[in-house]
Amino acid sequence: MVDNFLARYNSQLNTNLLNKVKEADDAKSKEEEKKFDEALKEQTDAFEAFMIKTVLDVSLQDKVSIFEKDKASDEIYSSMYNDAMSKALSGGMGFSELLFNFLKERS
């Protein structure tokens, strides 16, 4: 009778221990997955910003300048303006989300 009780007690302890280890592993994997998702989202937003900047650079080429008439300064200011606009627009065009979902599915 005592042996039966000890066997059940040990079994219950092992089950509880295994459950706690499994919960800890699940929490750790969820935290790692969250960090991975954040890093992936940051990179897909950066790629979308690059694509938008490229489109802005090409589409606003040889247009009337809103900056000073100095050609060198104009190119620098235009590039900075396009860079700022692309960062502001990234993440909202949908391409980043599409790429994120595709890469998330593949990982």
Secondary structure, DSSP 8 states (H G I E B T S, - for coil): -HHHHHHHHHHHHHHHHHHHHHHHHHHHHHHHHHHHHHHHHHHHHHHHHHHHHHHHHHHTTT---SS-S-HHHHHHHHHHHHHHHHHHHTTSSSHHHHHHHHHHHH-
